[in-house]
Amino acid sequence: MRANQFSQLSAFVAVAEHRNFTKAAARLGLSPPTLSQTVRSLEDSLGLRLLNRTTRSVALTAAGERLLAHMQPLLEGLEKAVDAVNQFRDTPMGSLRLTASRFAAVMIVGPLIGSFLTEYPDIRVEVFVDDSQSDIVSGHFDAGVRWGERIDKDMIAVRMGGGFRVIPVASPAYLARNPRPDTPKDLRAHRCIHYRHTWNGAIHRWMFEKEGKQIEVAVEGALIVNDMDLALGAARDGLGIAYVPEATAMPSIEEGRLVPLLEDWCPYELDFFLYYSSRRQIPLPLQTLISFIHKHSHNSANAKRAGERQPLRQMLVEAAE
């Protein structure tokens, strides 16, 4: 059906329902002469008279009655279809597909997602955990969660949480056999466990900072892994010093199985961001998540800007509230 035919049929239905050109024209936002010409064009295209007009009234012909009987259910169905789609714009509902690195999924997405789903029960969330550099467009994801350095420059990023730092850790047994390092340079005399990033194949750099002085240490070691849990396990087994996010090591530190090292040389480093590809017509579930992030992460962000150090567990609790 051509667009002008649909507008002609809609005009006919409006006149037929109101039995008045002036009232129907007001409903459609047209002038009465324009509406009259539209209906006449429909009659000419069909070769049938649909309305009998007098100066006082409008009446349907037999052909007009039959056409109206068929058109009214169709227009009602179209209105219902539009209303159903509008629900996605007006009410948070639908599906939201996210991809996140394992660390981001556990430490950032996990603490937030429960309260998000509680607040918005009509949104269904799928989280795809992937440490590689996923393309959210080709992967049909609405958004991704990564730490800042891994996000492409053409993406739109929203800070989601962070202030996580990376620290060296070792087991008490390893430190009983080897002198505890006092400065980052002392790490060169230790067996260190390397971590290889799966997203670009690079070995993670051991970076330190104190009083504005930054230093990168080229450490040595016989073990290279691409899994953070494996690196932690190797450190717990006394195979060397691992350089890992403090959050992942915290349970082992609290249990006394790992000891943090060089803490005064380890500034906050990891900030995580939700990123997506376009500002145009952002799906309502994603809009809702962005608003939720802004609302629930401001406390941690304010503390970071003020230079305060929040305990890790406090940060996660505040993010999940």
FITOR-620932 format. One line per field, with one value per residue (C-alpha): residue in one letter; chain; x, y, z. Coordinates in steps of 0.001 Angstrom, whole numbers. Layout:
BEGIN
kenu (a | ...)
rogu (A | ...)
px (X | ...)
py (Y | ...)
pz (Z | ...)
This chain:
BEGIN
kenu (m | r | a | n | q | f | s | q | l | s | a | f | v | a | v | a | e | h | r | n | f | t | k | a | a | a | r | l | g | l | s | p | p | t | l | s | q | t | v | r | s | l | e | d | s | l | g | l | r | l | l | n | r | t | t | r | s | v | a | l | t | a | a | g | e | r | l | l | a | h | m | q | p | l | l | e | g | l | e | k | a | v | d | a | v | n | q | f | r | d | t | p | m | g | s | l | r | l | t | a | s | r | f | a | a | v | m | i | v | g | p | l | i | g | s | f | l | t | e | y | p | d | i | r | v | e | v | f | v | d | d | s | q | s | d | i | v | s | g | h | f | d | a | g | v | r | w | g | e | r | i | d | k | d | m | i | a | v | r | m | g | g | g | f | r | v | i | p | v | a | s | p | a | y | l | a | r | n | p | r | p | d | t | p | k | d | l | r | a | h | r | c | i | h | y | r | h | t | w | n | g | a | i | h | r | w | m | f | e | k | e | g | k | q | i | e | v | a | v | e | g | a | l | i | v | n | d | m | d | l | a | l | g | a | a | r | d | g | l | g | i | a | y | v | p | e | a | t | a | m | p | s | i | e | e | g | r | l | v | p | l | l | e | d | w | c | p | y | e | l | d | f | f | l | y | y | s | s | r | r | q | i | p | l | p | l | q | t | l | i | s | f | i | h | k | h | s | h | n | s | a | n | a | k | r | a | g | e | r | q | p | l | r | q | m | l | v | e | a | a | e)
rogu (A | A | A | A | A | A | A | A | A | A | A | A | A | A | A | A | A | A | A | A | A | A | A | A | A | A | A | A | A | A | A | A | A | A | A | A | A | A | A | A | A | A | A | A | A | A | A | A | A | A | A | A | A | A | A | A | A | A | A | A | A | A | A | A | A | A | A | A | A | A | A | A | A | A | A | A | A | A | A | A | A | A | A | A | A | A | A | A | A | A | A | A | A | A | A | A | A | A | A | A | A | A | A | A | A | A | A | A | A | A | A | A | A | A | A | A | A | A | A | A | A | A | A | A | A | A | A | A | A | A | A | A | A | A | A | A | A | A | A | A | A | A | A | A | A | A | A | A | A | A | A | A | A | A | A | A | A | A | A | A | A | A | A | A | A | A | A | A | A | A | A | A | A | A | A | A | A | A | A | A | A | A | A | A | A | A | A | A | A | A | A | A | A | A | A | A | A | A | A | A | A | A | A | A | A | A | A | A | A | A | A | A | A | A | A | A | A | A | A | A | A | A | A | A | A | A | A | A | A | A | A | A | A | A | A | A | A | A | A | A | A | A | A | A | A | A | A | A | A | A | A | A | A | A | A | A | A | A | A | A | A | A | A | A | A | A | A | A | A | A | A | A | A | A | A | A | A | A | A | A | A | A | A | A | A | A | A | A | A | A | A | A | A | A | A | A | A | A | A | A | A | A | A | A | A | A | A | A | A | A | A | A | A | A | A | A | A | A | A | A | A)
px (0 | 1309 | 1640 | -945 | -3467 | -3039 | -3550 | -6642 | -8107 | -7348 | -9061 | -12121 | -12379 | -12175 | -15002 | -17075 | -16738 | -17506 | -20057 | -18661 | -15800 | -15053 | -14703 | -12710 | -10381 | -9734 | -8866 | -6402 | -4936 | -6100 | -8250 | -11780 | -11127 | -7929 | -9735 | -12605 | -10165 | -8335 | -11543 | -12583 | -9210 | -9829 | -13261 | -11773 | -9055 | -11628 | -14220 | -16864 | -18775 | -18137 | -19965 | -23167 | -22685 | -25247 | -24818 | -26057 | -24914 | -22591 | -23813 | -22096 | -22978 | -23200 | -19619 | -18560 | -20178 | -18315 | -14984 | -15384 | -16180 | -12880 | -10782 | -11695 | -10158 | -7023 | -6530 | -7205 | -4569 | -2065 | -2750 | -2165 | 1080 | 2336 | 1304 | 3214 | 6357 | 5930 | 6131 | 9800 | 10305 | 8189 | 8621 | 12002 | 11634 | 13278 | 16690 | 20123 | 23238 | 26553 | 30071 | 32636 | 36067 | 36082 | 37390 | 34859 | 32029 | 32848 | 33879 | 31783 | 28832 | 28062 | 27549 | 25303 | 23218 | 21159 | 19831 | 19364 | 17151 | 15239 | 14490 | 13691 | 12192 | 10980 | 14519 | 16343 | 20134 | 22636 | 26284 | 28883 | 32226 | 35145 | 38705 | 39404 | 38740 | 35121 | 33593 | 30254 | 28836 | 29632 | 28809 | 25367 | 25992 | 24308 | 27380 | 30593 | 32412 | 36202 | 38884 | 39643 | 42772 | 41011 | 38166 | 38403 | 38471 | 35291 | 33221 | 31110 | 32201 | 30493 | 32557 | 31059 | 33365 | 36935 | 39716 | 41071 | 44806 | 47259 | 49684 | 52473 | 51618 | 53546 | 52940 | 54392 | 56360 | 57986 | 58871 | 60378 | 62853 | 63420 | 63977 | 60924 | 61284 | 61495 | 61410 | 60133 | 63713 | 64172 | 61697 | 64426 | 66026 | 62790 | 60973 | 57902 | 54780 | 53952 | 50420 | 49754 | 46663 | 44377 | 43010 | 46328 | 48896 | 51067 | 52735 | 51258 | 53669 | 54692 | 54119 | 54643 | 54278 | 55182 | 55153 | 54687 | 57574 | 56642 | 58718 | 58329 | 60242 | 61317 | 60913 | 62108 | 60265 | 59820 | 55993 | 53679 | 49887 | 46847 | 44462 | 44387 | 43184 | 46122 | 48520 | 47027 | 47228 | 50870 | 51627 | 49802 | 51877 | 55065 | 56191 | 56925 | 55467 | 52313 | 51169 | 47390 | 44344 | 44057 | 40384 | 41101 | 43829 | 41877 | 40268 | 43695 | 45215 | 42505 | 43063 | 46807 | 47711 | 49112 | 50955 | 50645 | 53944 | 55067 | 51628 | 52980 | 54136 | 50743 | 48353 | 44832 | 44918 | 41903 | 38801 | 36071 | 33686 | 30484 | 30952 | 28643 | 28797 | 26208 | 24154 | 21307 | 18161 | 19800 | 17596 | 15617 | 17172 | 20634 | 19434 | 18059 | 21350 | 23312 | 21019 | 21312 | 25115 | 25129 | 22836 | 24640 | 28304 | 28573 | 29780 | 32801 | 33528 | 33393 | 35753 | 38207 | 38154 | 38760 | 41795 | 40303 | 41113 | 38000 | 38260 | 37526 | 34583 | 33014 | 33284 | 31520 | 28774 | 28095 | 28012 | 25457 | 23155)
py (0 | 3409 | 6103 | 8374 | 5508 | 4941 | 8659 | 8659 | 5635 | 7167 | 10361 | 8421 | 6551 | 9797 | 11357 | 8171 | 7950 | 11639 | 12002 | 15509 | 16915 | 19803 | 17576 | 14971 | 17657 | 18982 | 15453 | 14933 | 18435 | 19262 | 21965 | 20849 | 21586 | 19495 | 16643 | 16803 | 16656 | 13697 | 11682 | 12628 | 11407 | 8059 | 7777 | 8622 | 5980 | 3340 | 4451 | 4353 | 6880 | 6238 | 9210 | 11046 | 14699 | 17419 | 20889 | 19529 | 15916 | 13176 | 9616 | 6424 | 4637 | 832 | 691 | 3131 | 998 | -2090 | -293 | 1167 | -2271 | -3584 | -531 | -17 | -3319 | -2656 | 825 | -433 | -3106 | -485 | 1646 | -1342 | -2131 | 1440 | 1405 | -1853 | -329 | 2850 | 760 | 169 | 3939 | 4836 | 1818 | 199 | -3237 | -5470 | -7114 | -5725 | -7568 | -6703 | -8001 | -7596 | -8797 | -11383 | -8950 | -6273 | -8817 | -10032 | -6784 | -4163 | -5707 | -8379 | -6078 | -3740 | -6140 | -7597 | -4250 | -3124 | -6120 | -5631 | -2033 | -2865 | -6379 | -6086 | -5790 | -9012 | -8773 | -11080 | -10747 | -12341 | -12691 | -12368 | -11216 | -10666 | -7348 | -7986 | -5865 | -4833 | -3921 | -7154 | -9127 | -7487 | -6199 | -3072 | -2128 | -3413 | -2962 | -2618 | -586 | 2715 | 1913 | -882 | 1222 | 2425 | 6195 | 6250 | 4753 | 6704 | 5848 | 6242 | 5714 | 2745 | 2269 | 1690 | 2950 | -593 | -839 | -3499 | -4755 | -7355 | -10260 | -13278 | -16162 | -16191 | -19294 | -17462 | -14484 | -16833 | -17968 | -14596 | -11048 | -8833 | -6104 | -2564 | -757 | -1725 | -2198 | -4972 | -7052 | -7690 | -10126 | -12137 | -14806 | -13013 | -14459 | -12783 | -12190 | -12106 | -10167 | -12257 | -9208 | -8122 | -10750 | -8266 | -9002 | -6831 | -4108 | -3740 | -35 | 1812 | 5375 | 7269 | 10985 | 11730 | 9485 | 6711 | 3649 | 551 | -2535 | -5247 | -8317 | -11855 | -15113 | -18611 | -18628 | -16778 | -17170 | -15574 | -16292 | -14204 | -17074 | -19162 | -16339 | -16078 | -19831 | -19860 | -17067 | -18899 | -21993 | -20007 | -19982 | -16268 | -12773 | -12019 | -8543 | -8641 | -6448 | -6024 | -6965 | -10432 | -11040 | -9687 | -12992 | -14692 | -11697 | -11793 | -15542 | -14974 | -16975 | -13936 | -10851 | -7472 | -5839 | -2298 | -887 | 2667 | 2350 | 1230 | 4064 | 3505 | 2547 | 665 | 2660 | 728 | 2179 | 1178 | 1935 | 1930 | 2972 | 5689 | 8388 | 8172 | 6354 | 4547 | 1566 | 2284 | -617 | 864 | 4378 | 2991 | 1277 | 4474 | 6446 | 3711 | 3857 | 7634 | 7353 | 4545 | 5262 | 8917 | 8172 | 6207 | 8781 | 11656 | 9853 | 9219 | 12885 | 13938 | 11674 | 9467 | 5798 | 3734 | 178 | -2190 | -3863 | -471 | 559 | -2584 | -2282 | 1331 | 419 | -2307 | -230)
pz (0 | -963 | 1728 | 65 | -27 | 3701 | 4431 | 2215 | 4000 | 7397 | 6317 | 5147 | 8461 | 10435 | 8402 | 8581 | 12349 | 12980 | 10142 | 9873 | 7812 | 10181 | 13258 | 11346 | 9972 | 13491 | 14683 | 11829 | 11947 | 8416 | 6930 | 5912 | 2192 | 2267 | 3991 | 1494 | -1422 | 173 | 494 | -3052 | -4350 | -2639 | -4241 | -7641 | -7260 | -6290 | -8834 | -6084 | -4026 | -343 | 1196 | 402 | 1264 | 1859 | 3335 | 6678 | 6921 | 5760 | 5239 | 4194 | 996 | 988 | -338 | 2381 | 5096 | 3904 | 3631 | 7133 | 8562 | 7177 | 7994 | 11651 | 12928 | 10854 | 12303 | 15831 | 15290 | 14099 | 17176 | 19440 | 17616 | 18090 | 21748 | 22244 | 20760 | 22800 | 25950 | 25144 | 25078 | 28102 | 30405 | 31125 | 29575 | 27017 | 26711 | 27506 | 26282 | 27914 | 27464 | 30225 | 31188 | 33955 | 36543 | 35559 | 35580 | 39083 | 40738 | 38921 | 37068 | 39648 | 42647 | 40624 | 38573 | 41415 | 42598 | 38978 | 38193 | 41432 | 40498 | 36854 | 36800 | 33180 | 31835 | 31021 | 31224 | 29526 | 30556 | 28291 | 30100 | 27713 | 28378 | 24694 | 22958 | 21968 | 19218 | 20696 | 17276 | 15435 | 18589 | 18802 | 22319 | 23617 | 25632 | 27148 | 30455 | 30365 | 32066 | 30410 | 28416 | 26569 | 25158 | 21559 | 21096 | 18998 | 21826 | 24310 | 27844 | 31217 | 34364 | 36150 | 39106 | 40016 | 42167 | 42085 | 42362 | 41235 | 43890 | 44198 | 46488 | 47727 | 50086 | 53629 | 52623 | 49686 | 51875 | 54462 | 51786 | 50123 | 51419 | 51327 | 48662 | 50021 | 46664 | 43210 | 41967 | 44539 | 42493 | 39920 | 42352 | 42746 | 40798 | 39422 | 37822 | 34515 | 33251 | 29496 | 28361 | 26170 | 24346 | 22804 | 23810 | 25710 | 29053 | 31779 | 32853 | 36494 | 37149 | 40427 | 41655 | 44807 | 45522 | 41836 | 40784 | 38372 | 37650 | 35492 | 36567 | 34134 | 36319 | 35692 | 36151 | 34796 | 34732 | 32353 | 32619 | 30994 | 33857 | 37027 | 39203 | 38014 | 38869 | 42353 | 42825 | 41806 | 44274 | 47064 | 46246 | 46764 | 43127 | 43149 | 43369 | 41390 | 40318 | 40539 | 41270 | 45008 | 44843 | 43501 | 46072 | 49052 | 50135 | 50216 | 52012 | 54666 | 55084 | 55551 | 52444 | 50617 | 51806 | 50015 | 49080 | 48260 | 49099 | 49376 | 45734 | 44414 | 43525 | 42334 | 38680 | 37350 | 36459 | 34671 | 32129 | 30417 | 26728 | 23729 | 20102 | 19494 | 21211 | 18684 | 19779 | 22673 | 23661 | 26800 | 28796 | 28131 | 28975 | 32213 | 33083 | 32389 | 34700 | 37310 | 37141 | 37571 | 40561 | 42369 | 41700 | 42714 | 46252 | 45072 | 42367 | 44860 | 47224 | 44410 | 43344 | 46948 | 47122 | 49812 | 49993 | 50535 | 51794 | 48943 | 50612 | 51410 | 47750 | 46595 | 49189 | 48227 | 44543 | 45199 | 47417)
